[in-house]
Amino acid sequence: MLTVETRHAIHADHAKTMDTDTLRRHFLAEGLFREGEIRLVYTHYDRFTLGGAVPAGGSLTLDKVEETRTDSFLDRREMGIVNIGDTGTVKAGGDSWTLERGDVLYLGRGAGAVTFEGQGRFYITSAPAHATFPNRLITIADAVKVEMGEAATSNKRVINQFIHPLVMESCQLVLGYTQLVDGSVWNTMPAHLHDRRMEAYLYWGMDEASRVVHFMGEPQETRHMIVADEQATLSPPWSIHSGAGIGEYTFIWAMAGDNVDYTDMDFVQPGELR
């Protein structure tokens, strides 16, 4: 029921030499959501871990993960869970939470084994934690919403902040998701860098035929990947992360690193990109 893949950190100079298949192998996570399974990608970018759990009406438990060499996965970690499916339940530490589509659950360090039940499709994010903060269910009504962009530049969007200093306290995990307004296709343009943190995107809510062109790489040495629904991209600190879709999509962003300051960004204007 548990599959774990390790991704090592890649230097920017190495990324310049990669063909499409190699780029996807290192920076794209596919097949995260398989019925009856928990599938994780354990990365060497700030030891950030992402994955999916699909109980498909049954029950799946995440506890010991050999890669962390701890008795239980959350012994020295915190976790953010987003339900991108139908109603489901998450249990940990003797408590139970019902997550509707789009709800987010934060589990603090030491929460113990985590059990997923029901018809949810649970996106899992986790980072090492130096302190323990309370477990908390954050619904879409609880999230802080920030409107950005303009229709004229095709990037009008709503940023929903969940695990975020304006909503709650965490160690280093910051998480939310961005929804594009009808007619807009560009996310995070102008692009930006944040050398203090890594980031991961899960593209979600797309129909089967739709794709997002995800841009990454150094500002003067950009690369791209074609990304489908429920696929995730890894963004090292040296890389931009931006995209344009051919249909409706939402992306879940999660970050880990030196700080939880969402505004800690170094912007790169379109004219500077190559």
C-alpha positions as CSV (number, residue, x, y, z in Angstrom):
1,M,0.0,0.0,0.0
2,L,3.0,2.3,0.4
3,T,5.5,3.3,-2.3
4,V,8.2,5.8,-1.7
5,E,10.5,7.3,-4.4
6,T,13.6,9.4,-3.5
7,R,14.5,12.5,-5.6
8,H,18.0,13.9,-5.1
9,A,18.7,17.6,-5.5
10,I,19.9,18.8,-8.9
11,H,22.3,21.7,-9.5
12,A,21.3,24.3,-12.0
13,D,24.3,23.5,-14.2
14,H,23.1,19.9,-14.4
15,A,19.6,20.9,-15.3
16,K,20.9,22.8,-18.4
17,T,22.1,19.6,-19.9
18,M,18.8,17.6,-19.6
19,D,16.6,16.4,-22.4
20,T,12.9,16.2,-21.9
21,D,12.8,12.7,-20.5
22,T,15.5,13.5,-18.0
23,L,13.9,16.8,-17.0
24,R,10.6,15.0,-16.3
25,R,12.3,12.2,-14.4
26,H,13.9,14.6,-11.9
27,F,11.3,17.4,-11.6
28,L,7.9,15.9,-12.4
29,A,5.9,13.5,-10.1
30,E,3.4,11.4,-12.0
31,G,1.0,8.6,-10.8
32,L,0.7,9.9,-7.3
33,F,-3.0,9.0,-7.0
34,R,-3.7,5.3,-7.4
35,E,-6.7,3.6,-5.8
36,G,-5.9,1.7,-2.6
37,E,-2.3,3.1,-2.3
38,I,-0.2,5.8,-0.6
39,R,2.5,7.0,-3.0
40,L,5.2,9.4,-1.7
41,V,8.1,11.3,-3.3
42,Y,10.8,12.0,-0.7
43,T,13.0,14.8,-1.9
44,H,16.4,16.2,-0.9
45,Y,15.1,19.7,-1.4
46,D,14.7,20.7,2.3
47,R,13.6,17.0,2.9
48,F,10.2,18.1,1.5
49,T,7.9,15.1,0.8
50,L,4.8,15.1,-1.3
51,G,2.4,12.3,-2.4
52,G,-1.1,11.0,-2.7
53,A,-3.4,8.7,-0.7
54,V,-6.6,7.2,-2.3
55,P,-8.5,5.0,0.1
56,A,-11.3,4.4,-2.5
57,G,-13.9,3.8,0.1
58,G,-11.5,1.7,2.3
59,S,-8.8,2.7,4.8
60,L,-5.1,3.5,4.3
61,T,-2.6,4.3,7.1
62,L,0.6,6.2,6.8
63,D,3.0,5.5,9.7
64,K,6.6,4.3,9.4
65,V,8.5,5.4,6.3
66,E,11.9,3.9,6.1
67,E,13.5,6.9,4.4
68,T,13.1,9.1,7.5
69,R,14.5,6.4,9.9
70,T,12.0,7.4,12.6
71,D,9.5,5.2,14.3
72,S,6.6,7.1,12.7
73,F,6.7,9.5,9.7
74,L,5.5,12.5,11.7
75,D,7.8,12.0,14.7
76,R,10.0,14.9,13.5
77,R,7.7,16.3,10.8
78,E,4.6,18.4,10.1
79,M,2.1,17.6,7.4
80,G,-0.4,19.5,5.2
81,I,-3.2,17.5,3.5
82,V,-5.5,18.8,0.7
83,N,-8.6,16.8,-0.3
84,I,-8.9,17.1,-4.1
85,G,-11.7,14.4,-4.3
86,D,-15.0,13.6,-2.8
87,T,-15.7,13.7,1.0
88,G,-13.2,11.8,3.0
89,T,-11.9,11.4,6.6
90,V,-8.5,11.7,8.1
91,K,-7.7,10.3,11.6
92,A,-4.6,11.0,13.7
93,G,-3.8,11.0,17.4
94,G,-7.3,9.9,18.4
95,D,-9.0,12.7,16.5
96,S,-11.0,12.5,13.2
97,W,-11.7,15.2,10.6
98,T,-14.1,15.2,7.7
99,L,-12.6,16.9,4.6
100,E,-14.7,18.1,1.8
101,R,-13.2,18.9,-1.6
102,G,-10.8,21.7,-1.3
103,D,-10.4,21.5,2.5
104,V,-6.9,21.4,4.1
105,L,-5.8,19.6,7.3
106,Y,-2.6,20.5,9.1
107,L,-1.0,17.9,11.4
108,G,1.7,18.9,13.7
109,R,4.9,17.1,14.7
110,G,4.2,14.0,16.7
111,A,0.7,13.5,15.4
112,G,1.4,9.7,15.0
113,A,0.0,7.4,12.4
114,V,-2.4,9.0,9.8
115,T,-5.4,7.1,8.5
116,F,-7.2,8.1,5.3
117,E,-10.8,6.9,4.7
118,G,-13.7,7.4,2.4
119,Q,-13.8,8.8,-1.2
120,G,-11.2,11.5,-0.8
121,R,-8.2,11.9,-3.0
122,F,-5.7,13.2,-0.5
123,Y,-2.7,15.3,-1.6
124,I,0.1,15.0,1.1
125,T,2.8,17.5,1.8
126,S,5.3,17.3,4.6
127,A,8.5,19.0,5.9
128,P,10.7,18.5,8.9
129,A,9.5,20.4,12.0
130,H,11.5,21.7,15.1
131,A,8.4,22.4,17.2
132,T,4.8,21.1,17.6
133,F,1.8,23.2,16.7
134,P,-1.9,22.1,17.0
135,N,-3.6,20.0,14.4
136,R,-6.2,22.1,12.5
137,L,-8.8,21.7,9.8
138,I,-8.9,24.7,7.6
139,T,-11.9,25.0,5.2
140,I,-12.1,27.2,2.2
141,A,-14.2,29.6,4.3
142,D,-11.3,29.9,6.8
143,A,-8.6,30.6,4.1
144,V,-7.3,34.1,3.4
145,K,-8.1,35.1,-0.2
146,V,-6.0,37.4,-2.2
147,E,-7.1,38.6,-5.7
148,M,-4.2,39.3,-8.1
149,G,-3.6,39.9,-11.8
150,E,-5.7,41.4,-14.5
151,A,-7.9,40.1,-17.3
152,A,-5.8,42.3,-19.7
153,T,-2.7,40.2,-18.9
154,S,-4.6,36.9,-18.7
155,N,-3.4,36.3,-15.1
156,K,-6.4,37.2,-13.0
157,R,-6.5,34.8,-10.1
158,V,-7.4,34.1,-6.5
159,I,-4.8,33.0,-4.1
160,N,-6.2,30.9,-1.2
161,Q,-3.8,30.8,1.8
162,F,-4.3,28.0,4.2
163,I,-1.2,27.0,6.1
164,H,0.1,30.5,6.2
165,P,1.1,33.0,8.9
166,L,-2.1,35.0,8.4
167,V,-4.1,31.9,9.2
168,M,-2.1,29.7,11.5
169,E,1.4,29.0,12.8
170,S,3.6,26.2,11.4
171,C,7.3,25.4,11.5
172,Q,8.3,25.8,7.9
173,L,5.5,24.4,5.8
174,V,3.4,27.0,3.9
175,L,0.5,25.8,1.7
176,G,-2.4,27.1,-0.4
177,Y,-3.9,27.0,-3.8
178,T,-4.4,29.4,-6.6
179,Q,-7.5,29.4,-8.8
180,L,-7.5,31.1,-12.2
181,V,-10.5,33.2,-13.1
182,D,-12.3,32.2,-16.3
183,G,-10.4,33.5,-19.4
184,S,-7.1,33.7,-17.6
185,V,-4.4,31.2,-18.2
186,W,-1.1,32.5,-16.7
187,N,-0.1,31.7,-13.1
188,T,2.7,33.5,-11.3
189,M,3.7,35.9,-14.1
190,P,5.9,37.9,-13.6
191,A,7.8,34.9,-12.4
192,H,9.9,34.9,-9.2
193,L,12.6,33.1,-7.3
194,H,13.1,32.5,-3.6
195,D,16.5,31.2,-2.8
196,R,15.5,30.6,0.8
197,R,12.8,28.0,0.0
198,M,11.9,25.2,-2.4
199,E,8.4,24.9,-3.8
200,A,6.2,22.2,-5.3
201,Y,3.1,22.6,-7.5
202,L,0.3,20.1,-7.9
203,Y,-1.9,20.9,-10.9
204,W,-5.4,20.0,-10.2
205,G,-9.0,20.3,-11.5
206,M,-8.1,19.9,-15.2
207,D,-10.1,17.9,-17.7
208,E,-8.4,14.9,-19.4
209,A,-7.5,16.7,-22.5
210,S,-6.1,19.9,-20.9
211,R,-2.4,20.5,-20.2
212,V,-0.4,23.2,-18.5
213,V,3.0,24.4,-20.0
214,H,5.0,24.6,-16.8
215,F,8.1,26.8,-17.0
216,M,11.1,26.3,-14.8
217,G,14.9,26.8,-14.8
218,E,17.1,29.8,-14.2
219,P,15.7,33.1,-15.6
220,Q,18.2,33.2,-18.4
221,E,18.1,29.5,-19.0
222,T,14.5,28.5,-18.9
223,R,13.1,25.0,-19.5
224,H,9.5,23.7,-19.7
225,M,7.4,20.6,-19.1
226,I,4.0,19.7,-20.3
227,V,1.9,18.8,-17.2
228,A,-1.4,17.0,-16.9
229,D,-4.1,16.8,-14.2
230,E,-2.9,15.6,-10.8
231,Q,0.8,15.8,-11.7
232,A,3.2,17.7,-9.5
233,T,6.4,19.7,-10.3
234,L,9.4,20.2,-8.0
235,S,10.9,23.7,-8.0
236,P,14.4,24.1,-6.6
237,P,15.4,27.4,-5.0
238,W,17.3,28.4,-8.2
239,S,14.3,27.9,-10.5
240,I,11.4,30.0,-11.6
241,H,8.0,28.4,-11.5
242,S,5.3,29.7,-13.8
243,G,2.7,28.2,-16.2
244,A,0.0,28.7,-18.8
245,G,-2.9,26.3,-19.4
246,I,-5.1,25.5,-22.3
247,G,-8.1,24.9,-20.0
248,E,-9.3,25.4,-16.5
249,Y,-6.9,24.5,-13.7
250,T,-6.0,25.1,-10.1
251,F,-2.5,24.6,-8.6
252,I,-1.6,23.7,-5.0
253,W,1.6,25.4,-3.9
254,A,3.6,24.2,-0.9
255,M,6.9,25.5,0.3
256,A,9.6,24.6,2.9
257,G,12.8,26.3,3.8
258,D,14.3,29.0,6.0
259,N,11.2,31.1,6.6
260,V,7.4,31.2,6.3
261,D,7.3,34.7,4.8
262,Y,5.1,34.3,1.7
263,T,6.2,37.7,0.3
264,D,9.9,36.7,0.3
265,M,10.2,36.6,-3.5
266,D,12.7,38.0,-6.0
267,F,10.6,38.9,-9.0
268,V,11.8,38.4,-12.6
269,Q,10.1,40.5,-15.2
270,P,9.1,38.9,-18.5
271,G,11.7,41.0,-20.4
272,E,14.5,39.4,-18.3
273,L,13.5,35.8,-19.2
274,R,15.3,33.8,-21.9
